Amino acid sequence: MDIDYGPLTKLIGTWKGDKGTDIAPDPDEEKEVNAFYETIVYTGIGTVTNAEEQTLAAVHYVLNVNRIGDNAPIHHQTGYWMWDKENDEVTFSLAIPRAVCVVASGKAVENEQSTSLEVTTDISGVVQTEFMSKKAKTTSFTKSLKITGDTLHYFETTMVDIYGKSFEHTDENTLNRVK
């Protein structure tokens, strides 16, 4: 049986990009800016059924980010993109080894040239440890991703309460599908 991944179909594969910009909070400066390269591997895993009523097509991903310059690993993430065909909704989940998980939902827009995925959540879609809630609390998350041919561009914003202020932590990159 063929799985209908809908708007997630174009994600499946390996993507690499070296044009990333990470703007992160810094306790001593206003912000820390890191140029980075990354690899994202998206794998279709089939469908899952929730409460015998909802069927989701799921794509698992693993993302690795390294700083340009010293090649230091600065981020690792895993999660899923899911598509609910009946309700025409996409859901994105992420887990990072900082004891934070996020689930955000939204819509996909497809046309002949591109596929766009946009998801968002407030604090209700965030699970984090007590430590993170006290020291670096994630309060919202948004992600926009656009695939045009073999090019993927994304921009994401994570609002974080850290160092006594609310900070807009952003990540952006353009990646190309690896043939």
Secondary structure, DSSP 8 states (H G I E B T S, - for coil): -----GGGGGG-EEEEEEEEEEEE--SSSS-EEEEEEEEEEEEEEEEEEETTTEEEEEEEEEEEEEETTT--EEEEEEEEEEEETTTTEEEEEEEETTTEEEEEEEEEEE-SS-EEEEEEEEGGGEEE-HHHHHHEEEEEEEEEEEEETTEEEEEEEEEEEETTEEEEEEEEEEEEE--
